[in-house]
Amino acid sequence: MSETRDLVAEFERIYDEWFDRVGGDPGDFFETTLSEDWVYIDFNGIVRYKPDYEHYIAPVPRDRAPAAPRDLRVRTFGEIAIVDGSYLAPGGGQGLDRELMFTAVWIKRDARWRALAHHTSAVQP
């Protein structure tokens, strides 16, 4: 298991771009970043897969897109990375900001990190 500042910085850049693409023009970012078998479980317990994700995030208003992650921690196990941290999801369904904790699994394929799974939990106030 290892974590380096360079690896944390690499994932911070990936997540910054990810959040910048929510509600904006995704280009090919999600096509090249999400593994074909990627799964996302949101804080309501709804499961989405790669084909569903862009449709889910496309209508998010830019001012309601999630903010870059905080407290990012990266642990690697060979070609697998476990990333966890928190981020702010402005608005939510009721116009309330939500602090979310997340855990994500990444795999290194063809010399780039590809997302395998992402799970969020809402932090209770």
FIVO-869598 format. One record per residue (C-alpha): y, z, x; residue number from 1. Coordinates in steps of 0.05 Angstrom, whole numbers, plus 5000, padded with zeros to 4 digits. Layout:
FIVO-869598
+------+------+------+-----+
|    v |    w |    u | num |
+------+------+------+-----+
|    Y |    Z |    X | NUM |
...
+------+------+------+-----+
***
This chain:
FIVO-869598
+------+------+------+-----+
|    v |    w |    u | num |
+------+------+------+-----+
| 5000 | 5000 | 5000 |   1 |
| 5068 | 4983 | 5027 |   2 |
| 5141 | 4977 | 5007 |   3 |
| 5196 | 4948 | 5050 |   4 |
| 5271 | 4939 | 5039 |   5 |
| 5262 | 4864 | 5046 |   6 |
| 5209 | 4863 | 4992 |   7 |
| 5251 | 4906 | 4945 |   8 |
| 5310 | 4859 | 4958 |   9 |
| 5266 | 4799 | 4943 |  10 |
| 5246 | 4827 | 4876 |  11 |
| 5317 | 4848 | 4860 |  12 |
| 5337 | 4775 | 4870 |  13 |
| 5279 | 4751 | 4826 |  14 |
| 5298 | 4800 | 4770 |  15 |
| 5373 | 4783 | 4776 |  16 |
| 5356 | 4710 | 4765 |  17 |
| 5307 | 4728 | 4709 |  18 |
| 5359 | 4767 | 4671 |  19 |
| 5411 | 4713 | 4684 |  20 |
| 5365 | 4663 | 4649 |  21 |
| 5358 | 4706 | 4585 |  22 |
| 5400 | 4673 | 4531 |  23 |
| 5422 | 4620 | 4581 |  24 |
| 5393 | 4557 | 4608 |  25 |
| 5325 | 4577 | 4635 |  26 |
| 5316 | 4512 | 4674 |  27 |
| 5246 | 4514 | 4703 |  28 |
| 5252 | 4587 | 4724 |  29 |
| 5201 | 4615 | 4675 |  30 |
| 5154 | 4556 | 4682 |  31 |
| 5150 | 4568 | 4757 |  32 |
| 5155 | 4644 | 4757 |  33 |
| 5108 | 4664 | 4701 |  34 |
| 5034 | 4657 | 4715 |  35 |
| 4996 | 4615 | 4664 |  36 |
| 4960 | 4678 | 4641 |  37 |
| 5023 | 4722 | 4639 |  38 |
| 5028 | 4775 | 4584 |  39 |
| 5090 | 4814 | 4562 |  40 |
| 5087 | 4877 | 4520 |  41 |
| 5155 | 4899 | 4495 |  42 |
| 5177 | 4970 | 4478 |  43 |
| 5157 | 4958 | 4405 |  44 |
| 5086 | 4941 | 4426 |  45 |
| 5093 | 4867 | 4411 |  46 |
| 5052 | 4823 | 4456 |  47 |
| 5078 | 4756 | 4480 |  48 |
| 5048 | 4704 | 4526 |  49 |
| 5080 | 4652 | 4570 |  50 |
| 5087 | 4598 | 4516 |  51 |
| 5123 | 4648 | 4470 |  52 |
| 5171 | 4678 | 4520 |  53 |
| 5226 | 4626 | 4525 |  54 |
| 5230 | 4621 | 4449 |  55 |
| 5237 | 4697 | 4446 |  56 |
| 5294 | 4702 | 4497 |  57 |
| 5332 | 4637 | 4482 |  58 |
| 5372 | 4664 | 4423 |  59 |
| 5393 | 4729 | 4458 |  60 |
| 5469 | 4729 | 4463 |  61 |
| 5492 | 4729 | 4535 |  62 |
| 5530 | 4794 | 4525 |  63 |
| 5465 | 4826 | 4499 |  64 |
| 5421 | 4803 | 4557 |  65 |
| 5387 | 4857 | 4598 |  66 |
| 5423 | 4883 | 4659 |  67 |
| 5393 | 4880 | 4728 |  68 |
| 5339 | 4932 | 4742 |  69 |
| 5354 | 4999 | 4773 |  70 |
| 5310 | 5045 | 4813 |  71 |
| 5266 | 4987 | 4833 |  72 |
| 5202 | 5006 | 4868 |  73 |
| 5153 | 4956 | 4897 |  74 |
| 5083 | 4971 | 4921 |  75 |
| 5039 | 4916 | 4949 |  76 |
| 4964 | 4913 | 4954 |  77 |
| 4949 | 4849 | 4992 |  78 |
| 4972 | 4791 | 4947 |  79 |
| 4986 | 4838 | 4888 |  80 |
| 5052 | 4874 | 4877 |  81 |
| 5064 | 4930 | 4826 |  82 |
| 5138 | 4934 | 4809 |  83 |
| 5170 | 4988 | 4767 |  84 |
| 5239 | 5011 | 4750 |  85 |
| 5288 | 5013 | 4693 |  86 |
| 5341 | 4969 | 4661 |  87 |
| 5391 | 4970 | 4605 |  88 |
| 5378 | 4926 | 4544 |  89 |
| 5446 | 4922 | 4508 |  90 |
| 5446 | 4919 | 4433 |  91 |
| 5375 | 4920 | 4411 |  92 |
| 5360 | 4904 | 4338 |  93 |
| 5409 | 4957 | 4312 |  94 |
| 5465 | 4944 | 4362 |  95 |
| 5444 | 5004 | 4404 |  96 |
| 5438 | 5002 | 4479 |  97 |
| 5368 | 5019 | 4503 |  98 |
| 5346 | 5045 | 4570 |  99 |
| 5278 | 5014 | 4585 | 100 |
| 5227 | 5032 | 4637 | 101 |
| 5181 | 4977 | 4660 | 102 |
| 5119 | 4964 | 4701 | 103 |
| 5103 | 4893 | 4723 | 104 |
| 5045 | 4862 | 4761 | 105 |
| 5058 | 4803 | 4807 | 106 |
| 5012 | 4759 | 4848 | 107 |
| 5029 | 4716 | 4908 | 108 |
| 5005 | 4645 | 4895 | 109 |
| 5026 | 4585 | 4935 | 110 |
| 5072 | 4628 | 4978 | 111 |
| 5113 | 4653 | 4918 | 112 |
| 5110 | 4713 | 4873 | 113 |
| 5086 | 4697 | 4802 | 114 |
| 5090 | 4747 | 4745 | 115 |
| 5022 | 4767 | 4715 | 116 |
| 5042 | 4823 | 4667 | 117 |
| 5104 | 4861 | 4644 | 118 |
| 5105 | 4924 | 4601 | 119 |
| 5167 | 4962 | 4576 | 120 |
| 5177 | 5030 | 4545 | 121 |
| 5241 | 5055 | 4512 | 122 |
| 5269 | 5119 | 4542 | 123 |
| 5282 | 5168 | 4486 | 124 |
| 5354 | 5196 | 4487 | 125 |
+------+------+------+-----+
***
